[in-house]
Amino acid sequence: MMTAEAEVPTDAYVVFSAEIDPNTSELLIATMAELANRGSRRVTLAMSTPGGVVHKGLTIYNTLRGMPFELITHNVGNVDSIGGPVFLAGEQRYACPHATFMFHEVAALVGEGTMLGRRMLEERTDKALANEKRIGTIIKERTSLSACDVDALVESAQIKDAAYAVGAGIVHEIKDIEFTPGVPVISLVFEH
């Protein structure tokens, strides 16, 4: 005799509104992996982030690109800094009408009173330049921006609106997010 298993929803929404750090990135990846393990076919990531830790954002991007479901990303506020490449992981990308984007050069946090020698400064500079190159490559691959456009975007560190994002191929369409009734919504909550 066969038992009926609960039907697994083919769609899901994940809401991510946080800085990208070790805790938030691991929970986001774990949530997406769980949805993949449950057989989800389409996941919409509603996101807003001020950015955060570069290597964690790049790990999220690469992991999301490998997930076995269609990923839709939707900017529901602001997507800044390393949040940009995470957002660009989506096959379909949308922005709410008042959403913004900001890309900028990679910076390193140095503690107060920290002294760095020449070699350490060179190492940090090399690491920042390598990360900027990786981020620039993602932006070029996933948008309609040229290498010169990407360089100018990163150097200017300006906040860009949704209309700019459509023209640059960052998003495919400007529209409000609409959660479909009956489709699970997972809101990630982080403790400070």
N, C-alpha and C positions, 0 to 999 in steps of 0.2 A: 504494500500500500504506500503510495507516495504522499508526502505531506506538502502542503502548499507553503512556500516561503513568502515572507513579506516582499512585496514588489519594491524593487530598488528604484528610486527616482532617477531618471536619466539626466535631469538638469539640477543644478544647485547654484546658490549665490553664496559668496564669501565676502564679508565686509571687513576691510583692513584699513584702520585709521590710526596710524601710529608711526613713530620713528622706526627706522630699520636698524635694529641692533641684534646682538646674539639671541636674545630671548624671543623677540617678535619674529625674526626670520625663521627660527626653528619651529615655532608654533604654526606659522603660515605654511611652511614646507610639509610639516606633519599633517596638517588639515588637508592639503591638496593630495598628499599621498593616500590618506584615508578615503577621500572621494574617488581616487583612481582605483583603489582596492575594492571599493563597493560597486564599481562598474559605471560610474557617472560618465556620460558622453559629452556633456557641455557644462562648463563652469564659468560663471561670470564673477570676476573679481572686481568689486566696487572698492576703489581705493582713494585714499588721500594721505599723503605723507610729506613731511618736511625733508625727507632723505635720511641720511645716517651713515652707517659704516659701509664703505665701498665694497670690501670683499664679501660682505654678507649680501649686499644687493646683487652683486654679480653671481653669487651662488644661487640666489632665488631665481634670477633670470634664466640661468642655464638649466636649473631643475624644472622650472615651469615649461620651458621649451620642449623638454623631454616627456612631459606627461601625456598619457594616452587618451586625453580628451581634448575637445575643442575648447580653447581658452579665449574668453572675451574679457577685455579689461575696460573699465569705465571709470574715468576720473570724476569723482563726486565732490571735489573741493580743490585741492592743490596737489600737484605731483611735482616735487622739487628734487633737484640733485640726483642722487643715486636711485631715487624713485622713478626717474625717467626710464632707465633701461628696464626696470622691473615692469613698468607699464607697457613698454614696447614688446614684451613677451607675448602679448595677446595677438591672436590671428585677426580678430575684429576688435577695433579700439574706438571707444566713444568718449565724449566729454559732455558734462552738463553745461548749459549755456554760460554760467558764470565761473566755470573751472579755469584754473591757470596752470601753467607749466614753467619750470625754471631749470635750466642747465647751467653749470658753471665749472670752473677749473677744480681739480682735486686739491684739497687742503689737508694738512696734517695737524692734529691736535697735539700741542706740546705743553706739558704741565708747567705751572708757574715755578720759576726758579730753575728750570731744566737747562743745563748747558749741553750744547752739541758741538762736537769737534768737526773738523772739515770732512772727514770720512763719513761720519754719521749724517751730516747735511747732504753730502753727495748721494748717499744711499736713499735717504728720504726723497730727494729730488728725483732720482731715477725711478723709484717706486711710484711716485705721483705721476710722472710722465708716462710710465707703462700703463697705469690705470686709466689715464686720460685717453691713451691710444685705444685701449680695449673698449672703453665707453664710446668713443668716437666711431669705432668700427660698428658697434651695435646700432648706433643712431643712423649711420649711413646705410647699413643693410636693411633697416626696418622702416625707413622713411623715404621721402623723395628729396631729401637735402643732399647737396653735393659736399665734398670734403671741405671746400672753402666755406660753405654755409655753416657746416658743423663747427669749424674752427671759430668763426665769427660768433656763433650762438654761445659757445662755451666761454669765449673771452669776454663777451658783453655781460654775461650773467644777468640778463634782463628777464623780467616776468612777462611771459607771453600768454595771450588769451586763447580761448577756444577757436576763434576765427583764424588766428595765425596757425594753430595746430592743424586745422583742416588743410590749409594751403601748403603746409610743410609735410603733409603725409603722416604726421604724428597720430592723428585720429582720422577715422573714416567718416565720422558724422558727429554733429552736435545734437544731442538730445538728452532730455531728462531720463534718469534711470527709472524703470518701472519694474517692480518686483511682481512676477506672475503668481497669482493666488495658487496655493497648493505646492509650490516649489520651495524646498527647504532653503532657509536663510541662516547661514552660520555667521554670527558676529563675533569676531575675535576680541577678547577682552584681556588686557595685560595689567598685571599688578606692578606697581612702581616700587 
